Amino acid sequence: MLTEINFDGLIGPSHNFAGLSPGNLAATANAGRVAHPRRAALEGLAKMRANLALGLTQGLFVPLARPDHRWLESLSVDFTTAAPHLRAQALSASAMWAANAATVSPAPDTADSRCHLSAANLVTMPHRSHEWPGTLAQLRLAFADPAFVVHGPVPAPFGDEGAANHMRLCATHDAPGVEVFVYGVTGGPFPARQHREASAAIARAHRLAPDRTLFVQQSEAAIAAGAFHNDVVAVANERVLFAHEHAFADREGFYADLRERLPEVEIVEVPASQVTLADAIASYLFNAQLVTPPDGVMTLIVPQEARETASVWAYLQAMLAGNGPVRRVEIVDVRQSMANGGGPACLRLRVVADPATIDPRFLVDAAKLDRIAGIVAEHWPEDIAPDAIGDPALIATIENARRVLLEALDLVELAYT
């Protein structure tokens, strides 16, 4: 039976605030702060527990090997002699944002009735450009069943940022859907990270029907305001699109095309007069998980910052008092991820599939989350100060922590990826 599974990236032991991502306002604003990897990972695990409590099926991706010695070797340098910016880029824990791991097209949408996943190349940002080999290794393990087709990344220079710039709308998760690829052309002072050419290549690889596929331009204003991915200003679930008024370059044209392909679609647009782009981005109102639990009550899972932003909280209360499709709001604390520029939606990759076809090592229940939390509490660094990145003792701690985790999860074949 097909169901939506949320695969969260476990926040790795190298989580730090190096400010490596231009256009990500939170990441650059918090550059140089002391990071708390242990707290960050426990926050992420608590979010997964909250998903389980809602009745959702939950998966997990493990942190990648950090520092990435192979990447440094390709640059003819090692971690001890690398320049500070290369050390930071090799140590980044940004793979925790699993929304950037891949683009996923479920079996009901594809010509061969198999679920297709394409690993994202993330070439726009140096610290993320070397994630895909480790990500691809996990995808090939987790989705080795013949029900899946796992593709390597689109080649450079065509930037692809994965599911963060992709939405799927459908009557129900197991019904054929409309897949929406959102790309950027220009973003004012910041780079547009998703290229249309990459999105088109993925649609072809996934064997999607052209009349059920849309390519939509993200608005320049949104990117310039700090919406470095579409999922910072829009999110979709089943027949519902929840988006900011200024999310898309041609919103009326997009809405008309969407309604033509999916007449039952419900578009919930948040007016800029009620929530500015600045407030939407600061609160990560749209970087939320919009889900349908088994009780059928469509639920928006937002970060604490949404409640603390007056205009956003007022909008959400009014929305719940109305008759719209979103009937419940849940709040999660992912402050460490938020401070580095990733909210609840960034931390997860949505895969519609039969859980029985997935390698069970990548699925979690409450007991497994408890075991992982124990490893995190014992082995993850409590703090990482910006001047500690090159400390050999810290690097040894980070590498040992991941090794212990992989052994506990019986995933030692990922030790060098």
C-alpha positions, 0 to 999 in steps of 0.5 A: 500500500502506498503511503507518504513517508518522511525521511528526516536527515539526522543532524550530524556531529559536525553541525556548526555556524560557518555562514557558507550559504549566500542568500540564506539570511539565517545562515549568514546572520548567525555565522560565527556563533557557537553551535550545539550539535547535540542539542540540534540532533535531539531537536530533530529526533523530537520532531521525528517523534512528533511525526510518529505521534501523529501516525505518520510513517517516518524514515531517517538518513544518516549524516555524511562522512565529515570532514569530506577527506575525499573531496579535499583530496580531489583539491590536492589538499588535506584537512590539516593543511587546507585553507580555513574556508575549505575546512569549513566547506569540508566539515559542513553538516548541511546534508541534514536538510534532506529536502535537498537530497533528491527529487522524488516522483512516485509510481502513480506519476511515472510511465513505468509505474516505479518510484523515481529518485534523482540525487540533487547535485547542489552545485551552486554552493561549494559546501554542498556540491560534494554531498551527492556521492554520499547521498546517492549511496544512501538512496541506493541502499534504502531504495534498492527494491525494484519498485524504485529507480535511483538516478545519479545527479544532473551534470554541472553546470545545471544547478539542482536543489532537489525536492526543495524546488519541487511540489506534487499535488494530487487527489490522494497520495496514491493517485496520479499527481501533477508535478511542479518544478520551480526554477529561478532565473535571477534573484537580485543580489543572490543566486538562483539555485534551481535551473530550468534545464535541470528540472526538465532533465529530471522530468524526462528521466522520471518519465513524467507525462508532459501534460501532468508536469509544470515548470514554474518560475520562482519570483525574483522578489522572493529569492532576493528577500531570502527565499533561496528555495521555493519551499521557503515560500510555498508548500503542497500536500495532496490537493492543497497548495499553500503559498505566499502571494509573491512566491511565483513570477506569474502566479495567475498563470501558474494557478490557471495551469494547475487548475486545468490539470487538477480541477479539485486543487485548493489554493491557499494564498497568504496575502502580503498585506497580512504576512510580508515576505520578510515575516514569512521568511524569518518565521519559515511559515511555508518551510513547514510540513503540510501532512495528512495524518491517518485521522484525515485532519490536514496538519501544518507543522511549523517551527516555534518561530512561527508562533513568535512572529505576530503577523504569522501567528495571527494569520494561522489563528484566523486560518484555523477559525475559517473553513479552509483545508488546513485544520490543525497546526503543530509546533516543533522546536528546531531552533538549531536548524533554523539558526543555520537556515533550515526549518521543518520542511528542509529536514525531510524528504517526502517519498510516496511508497510502500514501506515494505519495499524500503530497507528497514534500516532506514525506517524508525519507530519510537524505540529506534529513535530512543537508541539513536538519542542515546548515541547522540547524547553520549557521542555528539559534541555539545558545542562547536565554536567557530575557532574549533573547526580545525581542532584534531580532537574535535575532528576525532570526536565527530568521526567517532560519533558517526562510526558509532551510529553506523554500527548501531544501525547496521549501516557500516557499508556507509562508513566511507561515503 
